[in-house]
Amino acid sequence: MRIGRGDGVADEAEAIPHGGDLGAARRSFPDAPEPWIDLSTGINPVPYPLPPFEASTLHRLPSPDDLAGLKRIAAAAYGAPSPDHVAAAPGTQILIETLPRLVPWSRVAVIGPTYAEHAAAWARGGHTVEAVPDLAGAADATVVVAVSPNNPDGRVVDSRALRRAVASGGLAVLDQAFVDLEDAEQAAPGPGLVILRSFGKTYGLAGLRLGFALAEPALVRRLEAALGPWAVSGPAIAAGCAALADEAWRRDAAEARGRDAARLDRMIHRAGGRIIGGTRLFRTAAFDDAPGLFRRLGEAGLYVRRFPERPDQLRFGLPPDKTAWCRLSRVLR
């Protein structure tokens, strides 16, 4: 499916719907009980226990040494060859927006269906964008974008196969926002390969706005120049340094969220759902009456993710506590 055109102007498009919009949920279901339980995102519902911030992280601008320390810890956590292979940003979304502006006009293949902002950003950058179902459909592309594990179906793409699918001199973009708690390959950057890693989803701290691109140093420098100075806040640097260095917490979180995902699968099956896929942080399922279930959940103050292009499917994030699990169970029964 053709998404954008290559005349320097992106096709006009409606705003892309995202999870987490509880304002829209309240408008749709004004009589639902409070507090709402937001299951519409893939954010870890059990956040990392941050230590207290030093007051200086708020009082002063982050220094180059502060940022360099974060990049060293991120390189070790993500398996990058060196801190020079790491660009830190205020969330991966800004990296998704910035990359297309640094690349000459290209034919871009986005393996989908997937996170819609990738195709939209490349189209806004004036590139010719096509949604393809797999790597075989990307044969003529100079840029190939894949999300692995994919949102919303959890599909995994091998990074070596992705790099082979790109012509010499081209670019492969691998968004691994959901890989931290999975058993899937955690890819390392190399020539022609950019890897995007999300901090907020894994650590349940999406509001801090922190993300990373792993790439060859020359591209890292261009990304950092495009983002400008002080792109990452002092509190985000402090949080990233603490959390990314805590390997034990990450292992425990992977095990705990795996148990939660299995529990959610059992509840979905009992409700007549068919699991399409997902990760340890979300599950996507098909239902015979998905619109009706979405309405019943909304009336009960539970917000899940629906997909206009796939009205038979719903995506469920993980409930954060016993009360939320019980509310979800009552509706699914």
C-alpha positions as CSV (number, residue, x, y, z in Angstrom):
1,M,0.0,0.0,0.0
2,R,1.4,3.4,-1.1
3,I,1.5,5.9,1.8
4,G,3.6,8.9,0.8
5,R,4.9,10.5,-2.4
6,G,8.4,11.7,-3.2
7,D,7.8,15.3,-4.2
8,G,8.9,16.7,-0.9
9,V,5.4,16.9,0.5
10,A,3.8,14.3,2.6
11,D,0.3,13.1,1.8
12,E,-2.4,14.7,4.0
13,A,-3.5,12.3,6.7
14,E,-5.8,12.2,9.7
15,A,-4.2,12.3,13.1
16,I,-3.0,8.8,14.1
17,P,-4.8,7.4,17.1
18,H,-2.7,6.3,20.1
19,G,-3.3,4.6,23.4
20,G,-3.3,6.4,26.7
21,D,-5.9,9.0,25.8
22,L,-8.1,8.8,28.9
23,G,-9.8,12.1,28.0
24,A,-11.2,10.4,24.9
25,A,-12.3,7.4,27.0
26,R,-14.1,9.6,29.4
27,R,-15.9,11.5,26.6
28,S,-17.0,8.2,25.1
29,F,-18.1,6.6,28.3
30,P,-19.1,9.6,30.6
31,D,-20.9,7.3,33.2
32,A,-18.0,4.9,33.6
33,P,-16.7,4.4,37.2
34,E,-13.5,6.2,38.3
35,P,-10.7,5.8,38.5
36,W,-10.2,4.6,34.9
37,I,-7.8,1.7,34.4
38,D,-5.7,2.3,31.3
39,L,-4.9,-0.9,29.5
40,S,-4.5,0.8,26.1
41,T,-0.7,1.1,26.1
42,G,2.2,-1.3,26.3
43,I,3.9,0.5,29.2
44,N,5.1,-1.6,32.1
45,P,2.4,-1.1,34.8
46,V,5.0,-1.7,37.6
47,P,7.5,1.2,37.2
48,Y,11.1,1.1,38.2
49,P,11.5,2.3,41.8
50,L,13.5,5.5,41.2
51,P,15.8,6.8,44.0
52,P,15.2,10.4,45.0
53,F,16.6,13.0,42.6
54,E,19.3,15.4,43.6
55,A,17.9,18.9,43.5
56,S,20.6,19.9,41.1
57,T,19.0,17.8,38.3
58,L,16.2,20.3,38.3
59,H,18.2,23.5,39.1
60,R,20.9,23.3,36.4
61,L,21.2,22.4,32.8
62,P,22.6,18.9,32.2
63,S,26.3,18.9,31.5
64,P,28.2,17.1,28.7
65,D,29.6,14.8,31.4
66,D,26.1,13.9,32.6
67,L,25.1,12.9,29.1
68,A,28.3,11.0,28.5
69,G,27.7,9.0,31.7
70,L,24.2,8.1,30.5
71,K,25.5,7.0,27.1
72,R,28.2,4.8,28.7
73,I,25.5,3.0,30.8
74,A,23.2,2.8,27.8
75,A,25.9,1.3,25.6
76,A,26.6,-1.4,28.2
77,A,22.9,-2.1,28.8
78,Y,22.0,-2.3,25.0
79,G,25.2,-4.1,23.8
80,A,26.4,-1.1,21.7
81,P,30.2,-1.2,20.9
82,S,30.8,2.1,22.6
83,P,29.1,5.3,23.8
84,D,29.9,6.8,20.4
85,H,27.3,4.4,19.0
86,V,24.5,5.8,21.2
87,A,22.3,8.9,20.7
88,A,20.1,9.8,23.6
89,A,16.8,11.6,23.0
90,P,13.6,12.8,24.7
91,G,11.8,9.6,23.7
92,T,12.0,7.4,20.6
93,Q,9.2,9.4,18.9
94,I,11.5,12.3,18.2
95,L,14.1,9.9,16.7
96,I,11.4,8.5,14.4
97,E,10.6,12.0,13.3
98,T,14.3,13.1,12.9
99,L,15.7,10.2,10.9
100,P,13.7,10.8,7.7
101,R,15.1,14.4,7.7
102,L,18.7,13.2,7.6
103,V,18.2,10.8,4.7
104,P,18.1,11.8,1.0
105,W,14.9,11.0,-0.9
106,S,14.3,7.2,-0.7
107,R,11.9,4.5,-1.5
108,V,10.9,3.3,2.0
109,A,9.3,0.0,2.9
110,V,7.6,-0.3,6.3
111,I,6.9,-3.9,7.3
112,G,3.4,-3.8,8.7
113,P,0.8,-3.5,10.0
114,T,2.8,-1.9,12.7
115,Y,3.3,1.4,14.7
116,A,1.8,3.9,12.3
117,E,4.2,6.8,13.2
118,H,7.0,5.2,11.2
119,A,5.3,5.4,7.8
120,A,3.8,8.8,8.6
121,A,7.2,10.3,9.6
122,W,8.9,9.1,6.4
123,A,6.0,10.4,4.3
124,R,6.2,13.8,6.0
125,G,9.9,13.8,5.2
126,G,9.0,13.7,1.5
127,H,9.9,10.0,0.9
128,T,7.9,7.5,-1.1
129,V,6.6,5.1,1.5
130,E,5.0,1.7,1.0
131,A,3.6,-0.7,3.6
132,V,4.7,-4.3,2.9
133,P,3.8,-7.5,4.7
134,D,7.3,-8.9,5.0
135,L,11.0,-8.5,4.0
136,A,10.3,-10.1,0.6
137,G,8.1,-7.1,-0.3
138,A,11.0,-4.7,0.4
139,A,13.2,-5.7,-2.5
140,D,13.2,-2.3,-4.2
141,A,13.5,-0.2,-1.1
142,T,16.5,1.9,-0.1
143,V,15.2,2.2,3.5
144,V,13.5,-0.6,5.3
145,V,11.7,-0.1,8.6
146,A,10.7,-3.0,10.9
147,V,9.4,-3.2,14.5
148,S,10.6,-6.3,16.4
149,P,8.9,-7.5,18.5
150,N,6.1,-5.9,16.5
151,N,3.3,-3.8,17.8
152,P,0.6,-5.1,17.9
153,D,1.2,-8.8,16.9
154,G,4.6,-9.5,18.5
155,R,6.2,-10.7,15.2
156,V,10.0,-10.9,15.3
157,V,12.4,-9.8,12.5
158,D,16.0,-11.0,12.4
159,S,18.3,-8.1,12.2
160,R,20.7,-9.8,9.8
161,A,17.9,-10.6,7.4
162,L,16.7,-7.0,7.7
163,R,20.2,-5.7,6.8
164,R,20.4,-8.1,3.8
165,A,17.1,-6.7,2.5
166,V,18.5,-3.2,2.1
167,A,20.5,-2.4,-1.0
168,S,24.1,-1.3,-0.7
169,G,24.2,2.2,0.7
170,G,20.7,1.9,2.1
171,L,19.4,2.1,5.6
172,A,17.7,-0.5,7.9
173,V,15.7,0.9,10.8
174,L,14.9,-1.6,13.6
175,D,12.5,-0.4,16.3
176,Q,13.0,-2.6,19.3
177,A,10.9,-0.7,21.7
178,F,9.5,-3.9,23.3
179,V,12.5,-6.1,23.3
180,D,14.0,-5.4,26.8
181,L,11.8,-8.0,28.6
182,E,11.7,-10.5,25.8
183,D,13.8,-13.6,24.9
184,A,14.1,-12.3,21.3
185,E,17.4,-11.0,19.8
186,Q,18.6,-7.7,21.1
187,A,20.4,-6.4,18.0
188,A,23.6,-4.4,17.9
189,P,24.2,-1.5,15.5
190,G,26.3,-1.9,12.4
191,P,26.9,-0.3,9.0
192,G,23.5,0.6,7.6
193,L,21.5,-0.4,10.7
194,V,19.9,1.9,13.2
195,I,18.2,0.4,16.3
196,L,15.7,2.3,18.3
197,R,15.3,1.5,22.0
198,S,12.6,2.7,24.3
199,F,13.2,3.5,28.0
200,G,9.8,4.5,29.2
201,K,7.9,1.3,28.1
202,T,10.3,-1.1,29.9
203,Y,10.7,0.9,33.1
204,G,7.1,2.2,33.3
205,L,8.4,5.8,33.2
206,A,7.0,7.0,29.8
207,G,6.4,10.5,31.1
208,L,10.1,11.1,31.6
209,R,10.6,11.0,27.8
210,L,13.8,9.1,27.2
211,G,14.9,6.9,24.3
212,F,17.9,5.9,22.3
213,A,19.2,5.3,18.8
214,L,22.1,2.8,18.4
215,A,23.9,3.5,15.1
216,E,27.3,4.1,13.5
217,P,29.1,7.1,15.2
218,A,28.8,9.3,12.1
219,L,25.0,9.0,12.1
220,V,24.8,9.4,15.9
221,R,26.6,12.7,15.6
222,R,24.1,13.9,12.9
223,L,21.2,12.8,15.1
224,E,22.6,14.6,18.1
225,A,23.2,17.8,16.0
226,A,19.6,17.7,14.8
227,L,18.3,17.3,18.3
228,G,20.3,20.2,19.6
229,P,21.9,20.8,23.0
230,W,20.2,19.7,26.2
231,A,17.8,17.4,24.4
232,V,17.6,15.1,27.4
233,S,16.5,16.6,30.8
234,G,18.5,16.2,34.0
235,P,15.9,14.0,35.7
236,A,15.7,11.8,32.6
237,I,19.5,11.4,32.7
238,A,19.4,10.5,36.4
239,A,16.6,8.0,35.9
240,G,18.3,6.4,32.9
241,C,21.6,6.0,34.7
242,A,19.9,4.3,37.7
243,A,17.5,2.0,35.8
244,L,19.7,0.9,32.9
245,A,22.4,-0.2,35.3
246,D,20.0,-2.3,37.3
247,E,20.2,-5.7,35.5
248,A,18.7,-7.6,38.4
249,W,15.5,-5.5,38.3
250,R,15.2,-6.0,34.5
251,R,15.5,-9.8,34.9
252,D,12.9,-9.9,37.7
253,A,10.6,-7.6,35.7
254,A,10.8,-9.9,32.7
255,E,9.8,-12.9,34.8
256,A,7.0,-11.1,36.6
257,R,5.5,-9.6,33.4
258,G,5.8,-13.0,31.7
259,R,3.6,-14.5,34.4
260,D,1.2,-11.6,34.1
261,A,1.0,-12.0,30.3
262,A,0.2,-15.8,30.8
263,R,-2.5,-14.9,33.2
264,L,-4.0,-12.4,30.8
265,D,-3.9,-15.0,28.0
266,R,-6.0,-17.4,30.2
267,M,-8.6,-14.7,30.9
268,I,-8.8,-13.8,27.2
269,H,-9.3,-17.4,26.2
270,R,-12.1,-17.8,28.8
271,A,-13.8,-14.8,27.2
272,G,-13.7,-16.5,23.8
273,G,-10.7,-14.5,22.5
274,R,-8.1,-15.9,20.1
275,I,-4.6,-14.6,20.9
276,I,-3.0,-13.0,17.8
277,G,0.3,-12.3,19.5
278,G,2.0,-9.7,21.6
279,T,4.9,-9.3,24.1
280,R,5.3,-9.6,27.9
281,L,3.8,-6.1,28.1
282,F,0.7,-6.5,25.9
283,R,-1.5,-9.1,24.3
284,T,-3.6,-8.7,21.1
285,A,-6.6,-10.9,20.6
286,A,-9.5,-11.3,18.1
287,F,-13.1,-11.6,19.3
288,D,-16.3,-12.4,17.5
289,D,-17.8,-9.2,18.9
290,A,-14.8,-7.0,19.6
291,P,-16.8,-3.7,19.3
292,G,-19.2,-5.0,21.8
293,L,-16.5,-6.1,24.2
294,F,-14.7,-2.7,23.8
295,R,-18.0,-1.0,24.8
296,R,-18.6,-3.2,27.8
297,L,-15.0,-2.6,29.0
298,G,-15.4,1.1,28.5
299,E,-18.6,1.2,30.5
300,A,-16.7,-0.5,33.3
301,G,-13.9,2.1,33.2
302,L,-11.4,-0.1,31.4
303,Y,-9.7,1.3,28.3
304,V,-8.1,-1.0,25.8
305,R,-6.7,-0.4,22.3
306,R,-8.8,-0.9,19.3
307,F,-7.8,-0.7,15.6
308,P,-10.0,0.9,13.0
309,E,-8.3,-1.2,10.3
310,R,-8.9,-4.4,12.3
311,P,-12.2,-4.0,14.1
312,D,-12.2,-7.6,15.2
313,Q,-9.0,-7.1,17.4
314,L,-8.3,-5.5,20.7
315,R,-5.0,-5.0,22.4
316,F,-4.7,-5.4,26.2
317,G,-2.0,-4.0,28.4
318,L,-1.3,-5.5,31.8
319,P,-3.4,-4.5,34.8
320,P,-1.2,-2.8,37.5
321,D,-2.7,-4.3,40.6
322,K,-5.2,-6.8,42.2
323,T,-8.1,-4.3,41.9
324,A,-7.5,-3.8,38.2
325,W,-7.1,-7.5,37.6
326,C,-10.5,-8.2,39.3
327,R,-12.3,-5.4,37.4
328,L,-11.0,-6.8,34.1
329,S,-11.9,-10.4,35.1
330,R,-15.5,-9.5,35.9
331,V,-16.0,-8.0,32.4
332,L,-14.3,-10.8,30.5
333,R,-16.3,-13.4,32.4
